[in-house]
Amino acid sequence: MKKILLVEDDLLLNQTLAFHLTTEGYEVISSYNAASSKDYLSKGKFDLIILDINLPDGSGFDLCKIWRGKTTTPIIFLTAKDMESDMLKGYELGAEDYITKPFHVSVFLKKVEVLLRKTSTKNIEHIYDDGNLFLNFTKRTAMLQGKNIELTTGEFNLLYLFVVNYKMVLTRNLLLEKLWDGNEKYVDQNALTMMISRIRSKIETKDKKYIKTIYGMGYQWVGDAYDE
């Protein structure tokens, strides 16, 4: 269940939005001022912050500026101000969206849904793990038999091409084309051969092979299947 911090000093509006968000399946923590919102955020983790700009004990802009240095939680500004300068300031401070009052609750809920779906997609990590070799393509970390191994950006990109095309024979020309697109710099036949050789030396052992040479054609990933 997604957890939302709702910071709005208008009691009726806060309760109304909390009711609709809860009905949609979200967990909502309501705050009515800057002080309590700071306290809530220091004690718990949230998937979204809905933040009013004009609070009785502070500015939502100031809170956003502080929080942006401590958390990546997405922020939606909620305010009666509709001046272009205020909107631009909100975005410059790192807010993902800006909703001006009055607004339709249905539109508000849709904005929340879209933003949470977008951030959830961003947070998905792409990982290959067969119990022997661990590759986190999102964080660019790798381990072999529980020990960290160092892979370059190019080596990660090449490995990703292999694992997502499990059991497919990838020609050298195709690999060169994809590496060009991914790295935006030239990779020639010799560089590709050396890169594959380096990868093999880092991830393969006497008893476990991952990249098979298909003579006259290219290469094939013979590790486990990968579901993205």
N, C-alpha and C positions, 0 to 999 in steps of 0.2 A: 504494500500500500504506500503510495506517494504521500510524503509529509510536507505540509505547507505552513509557513509562518505568515500570518495575516496581520499586518501592522496598519491599523486604521482607527483614528480616535473617535469617529462618529459611531456611537454605540449601535444605532439601528442598522446602519450600513454594514458594520462589521458582522453583526449577528445574521443579517440577511445573506451576505456573501458566504459566511461560514456554513450556514444551513445548506445552501445550494452546492457548495463544494463537497460537503459531507455526503449529500445525497448522490453526488457523482462518484463516490467511493474514495475520496481523499481523506486523510487525517489532517485536521486543521487545528493549529494552535493560535488563538487570538491574542493579540497584543494591542493596547490602546495608547501607548506612548513609547518614546525612545528608550527610556530606562528599562522597561520590562522586556522590550524586544532584544536589547543587548544581553540581558540575563538569559533569555530563552536560547539565543544563538550560541552563547558560551557553553551551555549545558547539553545541547543536542544538535543533531545533524538534520538538515532540511533539504528537500529536493527543489523547493521553490520559495522565494520570498516575495510577497505582495506588499508593497511599501508606499504608504501615503507620504506626500512631500511635506505638508503642513501638519506638524505634530505639536501638542501643547508644550513639550519640553525640548524641542529640537527640530532640526530639518532632516527630511528624508535624504536630501542630497548629501548632507554631512555623514549620515549613517552609511549610505552607499559607498562613499569615498573610503570610510574606515573599513567596511566589510570587504571591499574589493581587494584589499591587501592581505586578507586573511582567509577568504573562501572563494570558491568558483561557483557557488550556488547561484543559479540564474535569478535575476531580480526584475519584477514588473512594477513600474511606478504607477500609482493610482492617485490622481489629483484633479482638483477643479481648475487648475491652471492649464490653458491651452495655447500659451504664447510659444511661438517657434523657438525663441531663445531658451526657454525652459526645457522644451523637448530635446533640443540639441545638447543641452547641458546634461540631461539624464542619460542620453546615449554615450556622450563622451566619458561619463563616469563609469560606464560599463553595464548599464541596464540593457536587458534584452528587448523590452517593450515598454510602451507608455500609453496608458489609458486615461482619457479625460472624462470627468463627470459632467453631466449625467450620461449613462451608457446602458445598453440593453444587457441584462444578465446572460442571455444566451450567447451574445458575442463575447462577453468576458470569459465564459466557461470554455468557449471554443479556442480562444487565445491561450488559455491555460493548458488545455489538452494538447494543442499543437506544439507549444513550447516544451512541455514535459516529454512528449514523444520524440522531439528533436534531440533534446539533451540525453534521453535514454539511449538513443541510437549512437550518439557520440561516445557514450561511456562503455559501449560494448568492446571488449578486448578480443582481438583475433589471436587465438592460441592453438598451437599444435603440441600435443603431448601424448607420447606413446609409452610412457613409463621409463624410457631410456633417454630420449631426446625431448627437450622442452624448448619451444620457441614462442616467445611473446612478440608478435609482429607489431603490436600497438606500442609497447614500451621499449621495443628493440633490446630485449634481454634474451639470453640463451643459456641453457645448462645441458651438460651431457653427464649422465649417471650422477646427477646431483651436484656437479661442480660447474661453476660459471665458466663460460667460454666467450671470447671476444669475437664478434662478427662486425664487419664494416657495413655501412649503409648499402653498398652495392651487393654484398653477400646476402644481406637480409632480403633485398629486393629479388635477387635471383632465387633464393630458397622459397620465397612466397610464390613465385611463378611455378615452381616445381610442385609444391604441396597442393595448390588450388587446382592444378591440372593432373591430379593423381592418376597414375597408370597411362597417361597420354604421352606419346612420343613427341617431344618438342624439338624441332629442328634448330640448328645453330642460327640460321637466318631469322627465325621467329624470336629466339632469345635475344639476339642482337637488336632487333627492332623494338622489343619491349623494354630492354634495358636503356635504350636511347630515350624512349618516351618517359621512363620513370626517373632517370637521372639527369636528363637534359644535357648529357655530354657524351662524346663519342666513345664507344666500346668496340674494339676491333676483334678479329678472330683470335689473335694471340692473347689478348687481355681476357677474353671469355674462357679460353682454355686454362689460363693461370688461375682465374677466379674459381672455376669448378675444382681445380686441383687443391686450392687452399681450403675450400669448403669441405671437401672429402677428408682432408687431413685433420680438420677440426671436429667433424661430427661422426665420422665412421671409425669403426674398430674392426679388428680381425673377424669378429663374429657377427657384426651388424653393418650392412651396407644400405645406403639410401639412394644413391644416384647411379643408375645403370647406363652405360654407354651402348647405344644401338648403332653399331658401325654402319657408316654410309647414310645414316639418317639424323641422329641427334642424341638426345638423352631422355631418360624416363625416371620418374620418382617411384621407387619401389618400397617406400616406407608405408606406414598406415594411411588409411583414408583420412581426409580432412573435411570436416563439416563447418562451413563458415557461418 
